[in-house]
């Protein structure tokens, strides 16, 4: 890790969200400063969001409209902001062109707001922030070989099969198909529906496949 392991709680965080809802997150030493002149097409603009958090973007960026960043800005009172290309979330600027990272406690508070915006837009967070965090996984996001968790037990997903036309399950769950696994486990589900699970148990490759997650750019 880039910070001193003898002081594991002393670090700061820089986060980047681009128009395609990809994010990059770096953990640095508290004294690390981001040179804001390096973030993209200059000049840059800074929007204060909450105590300890700023958002930086370049109004002249030729990139795509950043819907998520616009919604975040509006949540903190900056309605109607024109934001294209990537945005950088940092701590409060120490002077012209330089900004530190967000402090640990501040990051969690800010990500609660970010998560609320994601829910409003139908975007799911790319990973859990707290052990209790969960994500909504679509059954038809699963591909053969994925881990499917049920009642705290993992099964290996193999596919779906149709139910008999006279199945009483179809009367109770229109559109249901049987989800089956390699160990014989099976359960009727509607493939287009979702289920909730811990974010750290999402299927391998899930975030990449769904395409609308907040996801590390290098994942």
MARMARMAR-101987 format. One record per residue (C-alpha): residue in three letters; x, y, z. Coordinates in steps of 0.1 Angstrom, whole numbers. Layout:
MARMARMAR-101987
r code:ALA&east:X&north:Y&up:Z
...
end
This chain:
MARMARMAR-101987
r code:UNK&east:0&north:0&up:0
r code:UNK&east:12&north:35&up:-6
r code:UNK&east:7&north:47&up:30
r code:UNK&east:27&north:38&up:61
r code:UNK&east:16&north:5&up:74
r code:UNK&east:27&north:14&up:109
r code:UNK&east:-1&north:40&up:107
r code:UNK&east:-28&north:22&up:87
r code:UNK&east:-55&north:48&up:96
r code:UNK&east:-35&north:77&up:82
r code:UNK&east:-44&north:80&up:45
r code:UNK&east:-63&north:100&up:21
r code:UNK&east:-85&north:91&up:-9
r code:UNK&east:-88&north:104&up:-45
r code:UNK&east:-117&north:92&up:-66
r code:UNK&east:-124&north:96&up:-103
r code:UNK&east:-157&north:90&up:-120
r code:UNK&east:-160&north:93&up:-158
r code:UNK&east:-191&north:96&up:-180
r code:UNK&east:-193&north:58&up:-184
r code:UNK&east:-196&north:54&up:-147
r code:UNK&east:-162&north:39&up:-143
r code:UNK&east:-143&north:50&up:-112
r code:UNK&east:-107&north:49&up:-101
r code:UNK&east:-98&north:52&up:-64
r code:UNK&east:-63&north:57&up:-50
r code:UNK&east:-52&north:56&up:-13
r code:UNK&east:-23&north:79&up:-6
r code:UNK&east:-4&north:94&up:23
r code:UNK&east:-22&north:123&up:39
r code:UNK&east:3&north:148&up:26
r code:UNK&east:-2&north:138&up:-10
r code:UNK&east:-15&north:166&up:-32
r code:UNK&east:-32&north:163&up:-66
r code:UNK&east:-20&north:188&up:-92
r code:UNK&east:-54&north:200&up:-106
r code:UNK&east:-38&north:214&up:-138
r code:UNK&east:-32&north:177&up:-147
r code:UNK&east:-68&north:165&up:-146
r code:UNK&east:-78&north:172&up:-182
r code:UNK&east:-87&north:200&up:-207
r code:UNK&east:-78&north:232&up:-189
r code:UNK&east:-90&north:254&up:-173
r code:UNK&east:-106&north:234&up:-145
r code:UNK&east:-135&north:243&up:-122
r code:UNK&east:-140&north:233&up:-86
r code:UNK&east:-174&north:227&up:-69
r code:UNK&east:-175&north:225&up:-31
r code:UNK&east:-197&north:196&up:-21
r code:UNK&east:-196&north:191&up:16
r code:UNK&east:-172&north:197&up:44
r code:UNK&east:-139&north:181&up:33
r code:UNK&east:-150&north:172&up:-2
r code:UNK&east:-146&north:190&up:-36
r code:UNK&east:-154&north:180&up:-71
r code:UNK&east:-131&north:192&up:-99
r code:UNK&east:-139&north:190&up:-136
r code:UNK&east:-129&north:208&up:-169
r code:UNK&east:-159&north:226&up:-184
r code:UNK&east:-142&north:226&up:-218
r code:UNK&east:-137&north:188&up:-218
r code:UNK&east:-149&north:174&up:-252
r code:UNK&east:-159&north:141&up:-236
r code:UNK&east:-194&north:128&up:-230
r code:UNK&east:-220&north:142&up:-206
r code:UNK&east:-213&north:130&up:-171
r code:UNK&east:-248&north:123&up:-158
r code:UNK&east:-237&north:110&up:-124
r code:UNK&east:-215&north:140&up:-117
r code:UNK&east:-243&north:164&up:-127
r code:UNK&east:-266&north:146&up:-102
r code:UNK&east:-240&north:147&up:-75
r code:UNK&east:-234&north:184&up:-80
r code:UNK&east:-272&north:191&up:-79
r code:UNK&east:-275&north:171&up:-46
r code:UNK&east:-251&north:197&up:-31
r code:UNK&east:-268&north:227&up:-45
r code:UNK&east:-251&north:231&up:-79
r code:UNK&east:-281&north:226&up:-101
r code:UNK&east:-277&north:229&up:-139
r code:UNK&east:-239&north:223&up:-139
r code:UNK&east:-224&north:215&up:-173
r code:UNK&east:-201&north:186&up:-167
r code:UNK&east:-184&north:165&up:-194
r code:UNK&east:-156&north:140&up:-191
r code:UNK&east:-142&north:127&up:-159
r code:UNK&east:-145&north:144&up:-125
r code:UNK&east:-121&north:142&up:-95
r code:UNK&east:-133&north:140&up:-59
r code:UNK&east:-107&north:153&up:-34
r code:UNK&east:-104&north:170&up:-1
r code:UNK&east:-105&north:208&up:1
r code:UNK&east:-79&north:226&up:-20
r code:UNK&east:-50&north:240&up:-1
r code:UNK&east:-44&north:267&up:-26
r code:UNK&east:-44&north:273&up:-64
r code:UNK&east:-40&north:241&up:-84
r code:UNK&east:-35&north:217&up:-55
r code:UNK&east:-58&north:195&up:-35
r code:UNK&east:-53&north:168&up:-9
r code:UNK&east:-73&north:136&up:-8
r code:UNK&east:-104&north:130&up:12
r code:UNK&east:-100&north:119&up:48
r code:UNK&east:-112&north:84&up:58
r code:UNK&east:-143&north:94&up:77
r code:UNK&east:-152&north:120&up:51
r code:UNK&east:-149&north:94&up:23
r code:UNK&east:-175&north:72&up:40
r code:UNK&east:-199&north:101&up:45
r code:UNK&east:-195&north:113&up:10
r code:UNK&east:-200&north:78&up:-5
r code:UNK&east:-233&north:76&up:14
r code:UNK&east:-244&north:106&up:-7
r code:UNK&east:-228&north:91&up:-38
r code:UNK&east:-247&north:59&up:-32
r code:UNK&east:-280&north:77&up:-28
r code:UNK&east:-274&north:94&up:-62
r code:UNK&east:-266&north:60&up:-78
r code:UNK&east:-298&north:46&up:-64
r code:UNK&east:-318&north:75&up:-79
r code:UNK&east:-302&north:69&up:-113
r code:UNK&east:-304&north:31&up:-111
r code:UNK&east:-267&north:27&up:-109
r code:UNK&east:-252&north:2&up:-85
r code:UNK&east:-221&north:8&up:-65
r code:UNK&east:-190&north:-11&up:-77
r code:UNK&east:-182&north:-27&up:-43
r code:UNK&east:-192&north:-26&up:-7
r code:UNK&east:-182&north:2&up:15
r code:UNK&east:-193&north:-14&up:48
r code:UNK&east:-198&north:-51&up:56
r code:UNK&east:-236&north:-46&up:56
r code:UNK&east:-237&north:-31&up:21
r code:UNK&east:-256&north:-52&up:-5
r code:UNK&east:-261&north:-50&up:-42
r code:UNK&east:-291&north:-60&up:-65
r code:UNK&east:-280&north:-87&up:-89
r code:UNK&east:-301&north:-97&up:-119
r code:UNK&east:-305&north:-134&up:-124
r code:UNK&east:-298&north:-130&up:-161
r code:UNK&east:-265&north:-113&up:-152
r code:UNK&east:-253&north:-148&up:-142
r code:UNK&east:-233&north:-169&up:-166
r code:UNK&east:-223&north:-206&up:-163
r code:UNK&east:-198&north:-211&up:-135
r code:UNK&east:-207&north:-181&up:-114
r code:UNK&east:-212&north:-186&up:-77
r code:UNK&east:-249&north:-184&up:-67
r code:UNK&east:-254&north:-178&up:-30
r code:UNK&east:-286&north:-191&up:-13
r code:UNK&east:-291&north:-192&up:25
r code:UNK&east:-254&north:-185&up:29
r code:UNK&east:-243&north:-214&up:8
r code:UNK&east:-226&north:-211&up:-25
r code:UNK&east:-236&north:-231&up:-56
r code:UNK&east:-222&north:-231&up:-91
r code:UNK&east:-247&north:-217&up:-115
r code:UNK&east:-252&north:-237&up:-147
r code:UNK&east:-283&north:-222&up:-164
r code:UNK&east:-320&north:-220&up:-166
r code:UNK&east:-345&north:-246&up:-178
r code:UNK&east:-382&north:-241&up:-187
r code:UNK&east:-409&north:-254&up:-164
r code:UNK&east:-436&north:-277&up:-177
r code:UNK&east:-466&north:-258&up:-191
r code:UNK&east:-489&north:-272&up:-165
r code:UNK&east:-465&north:-263&up:-136
r code:UNK&east:-484&north:-247&up:-107
r code:UNK&east:-453&north:-225&up:-102
r code:UNK&east:-461&north:-207&up:-134
r code:UNK&east:-495&north:-197&up:-119
r code:UNK&east:-478&north:-183&up:-89
r code:UNK&east:-447&north:-168&up:-107
r code:UNK&east:-456&north:-159&up:-143
r code:UNK&east:-425&north:-162&up:-165
r code:UNK&east:-406&north:-183&up:-140
r code:UNK&east:-378&north:-207&up:-151
r code:UNK&east:-358&north:-231&up:-131
r code:UNK&east:-324&north:-219&up:-121
r code:UNK&east:-301&north:-250&up:-117
r code:UNK&east:-266&north:-256&up:-104
r code:UNK&east:-240&north:-283&up:-108
r code:UNK&east:-247&north:-298&up:-74
r code:UNK&east:-283&north:-304&up:-80
r code:UNK&east:-296&north:-273&up:-63
r code:UNK&east:-324&north:-256&up:-82
r code:UNK&east:-349&north:-229&up:-76
r code:UNK&east:-377&north:-212&up:-97
r code:UNK&east:-369&north:-176&up:-106
r code:UNK&east:-379&north:-149&up:-131
r code:UNK&east:-346&north:-144&up:-149
r code:UNK&east:-352&north:-107&up:-154
r code:UNK&east:-358&north:-101&up:-117
r code:UNK&east:-331&north:-92&up:-91
r code:UNK&east:-319&north:-106&up:-58
r code:UNK&east:-300&north:-90&up:-30
r code:UNK&east:-266&north:-102&up:-18
r code:UNK&east:-234&north:-89&up:-2
r code:UNK&east:-214&north:-70&up:-27
r code:UNK&east:-183&north:-90&up:-21
r code:UNK&east:-202&north:-122&up:-32
r code:UNK&east:-213&north:-108&up:-66
r code:UNK&east:-204&north:-132&up:-94
r code:UNK&east:-169&north:-130&up:-107
r code:UNK&east:-169&north:-106&up:-136
r code:UNK&east:-204&north:-93&up:-127
r code:UNK&east:-194&north:-57&up:-127
r code:UNK&east:-177&north:-58&up:-160
r code:UNK&east:-206&north:-77&up:-177
r code:UNK&east:-234&north:-54&up:-165
r code:UNK&east:-218&north:-23&up:-177
r code:UNK&east:-237&north:2&up:-156
r code:UNK&east:-217&north:-1&up:-124
r code:UNK&east:-192&north:22&up:-107
r code:UNK&east:-162&north:1&up:-115
r code:UNK&east:-124&north:5&up:-112
r code:UNK&east:-111&north:15&up:-146
r code:UNK&east:-84&north:-12&up:-144
r code:UNK&east:-107&north:-40&up:-131
end
